[in-house]
């Protein structure tokens, strides 16, 4: 029956989200702990699993539409599942980018101030986790809080970039390492953006409101 199939879809999406969370954690911890094996496992083990999972969920959503021809809320839910699946796959790709950048950085002398990177990572992972919880529980209030927290991650990224620019000015030899760290912070910021996208979809499903760029549509 359709409700059972939608519950199964929900569980699969949550599992995919948990894989994405794990990949982000491993990439960040690999950087902070200079753990090459941990970083390589993101690329060699987790990425193939993420690619397989995306294909399974994509096929599941298509089959749901073809077999049950869902309408109204059920149709929106399945379509949201397709979009979330795409967003989560992109998040996993960004986690791989994090790991690849970290593999370069751990082979080089460490840039002095790393404090803001763990803060950014913590905020970003919290946003992803809460976006998944808002989806599972259909919690529009939690989804809105995630959207509001996106600006905090943007602010941390800006702080990281300002510090790194100051470091480059003082030490031109640090240029390449600083650019890789800028990229690392950019990947975290993009993950936060994608988590916000998920929450915008949750708000649409639960409240029927279209939210874009964190502003409610005039057509409430």
N, C-alpha and C positions, 0 to 999 in steps of 0.2 A: 504493500500500500504506500501511497505517496508520503504520508507523514513519517513512516519508518525510513523511507529512502532519504528524506530530507535530514532526518536525525543522523543517518549514516554519513551523509555529505558533511554535516556540521562536524562530526567527530574527525573526519579525514582532514578537514581544513584546519582544525585545532592542532592535530598532529603535525601538519605541515608547518604551522606557526611555531610549534615547539622546536622543530628541527631548525627553523630560521633563527630562533633565539639562541639555540645551542651553537650554531655556526658563528654568530656575532660574538658570543662569550669566548669561544675558543680563539677567534682571531685577535680579540683585544688582549686576552690573557697571554696568548703566544707572544704578542709584542712586549707586554710588560715584563714577562718572565724569560724573554729570549729563548723561547721554546720552539725550535724549528720543527720538531716532529708534530707538535700540536697544530702548527700552522699548515703543514703539508697535509694533515688529515682532513682539514677543511676542504682543500682543493681536490685531493685524490679520493676521498671516501664520501664526504658529505655532499659535495656538488653533484656527483652522479645520482645519489639518492634523491636529492631535490629535483633533479630533472625527471627522474622516473615518477616521483610523486605528482609533479605538475601534470604529466600526461595522463595519469590515472584519474585525477580529479577532473580534468578537462573532459575526458571521455564520459565520466560519470554524469557531469552536468548535461552534456549533449544527449545522453541516453534518457535522462530524466525528462527532458523537454520532448523528445521523440515519443517516449512510451506513455507518459501521463498527460502531456499537453496541459501543464499547470496554468492557472489563471491568477490574476490579482496578486495577493500577498505571496502565494506560493511561487508564482512566476518571478516576482521581484527577488525572492530569496534565492532561487536557482541562478538568476542572472548575476546577483551579487556574489554568489559562490564562484562563478566564472571570473569575475573581476578581481575578487580577493585572491584567487588562485594565481592570477597574473601578477598581482602586487607582491605576493609572497615569493614568487619565483624571482622577481626583480630584487627583492630584499636578499634572497640567498645569493644572487649574483654579486650584489654589493658586499656581502660578507666575504665572498671569494676575493673581491678587490681589496678588502681590508687585509686579508691573509697575505696576498701577494705583495702589498706595500710593506707589511710587517716583515716579511722574509728579507726584503731589501734592507730595511732599517736595522734589524738586529745584527746585521753583518758590519755595520758602520758604528763609529763612535756615537754615543748617545747624546742627543741635544739636551741641554741642561734641564729645561722646564717641561716636564711631562704631565704636570698635575691636572691640567684641564681636560686632557684626553680621557682619563678614567671617569671624570665627571660627566663629560658628554656621552660616553658609552653607557653609563648607568641611567641617565635620563632617557636615552634612546631606547634601551632595552625595556625600561618601564613603560614607555609609550606603546611599544609593540605588544607587550604582555596585556596591557589594559585595552588595547584595541581588540585583541582576541576575546578578552573577557566581555567586552561590550557586545561583541557579535554573538557569543554564546548565550548571554543573559538578556540580549535585546535591551541593553541599558543605554538609553540615549543620554542620560546625565553623565555617565562615565565617558561616553564617546565625546561629548562636548568638552569635558575636562582635558582629554587628550589633545583636541584641537587647540585649546588655549595654551597648552604646554609647548607647542611647537615653536613658539617665539623664544622660549627659554633656550632651546637647543640652537636656534639661529644665533642668539646672543653669545652663547659659548663658542660657536664656530668663529664668530667675528673676533672674539677675544683671543682665540688660538692664532688666528691669522695675524692680528696686530703684534702679538708677542714674537711670532716667527719672523715677521718683517723686521722687527727691531734686532733680532738675532742676526739676520742676514746683513743688515747694515754694519754691524760690529765685526762680523766674521764671514767674509765672502766664501770661505771654504765650506761653510754650512749650507750653501744654497740648495744643492740637490737634496740633501736630507730634509731641509725645511719644506721643500716643495712636496716631497713624499708625505710629510706629516700634514701639510695643508690638504692634500688629497685624501688622507685618512679621515680627517675631520669632515671633509665634504661628503664622503661616503656615509658617515654616521648621520649627517644632517639629511641626506637623501632618504635614509631608512626612516627617520622621523617623519619626513614628508609623506612617505608611503603609508605609514601607520595612521597618519591623519586622513589620508584618502579612504582607508578602511572605515574610519569612524564617521566620515561624511556619508558613506553608504549606509551605515547602521542608522544614522539619524533619519535618512530618507525612508528606510524600511519601517522604522518604528513610528515616526511622527509625520511622514509624508512631506517633509520639508527638504528642499534642495539647498545645500550649503556649499558655497564655493569661496575659496580664499578666506575662509573663516567668517564669512558674512552670510546671514540668512537671506534667502531670496526675497524679493519684494512680493512674490506670489505665495505668501503664507496662507 
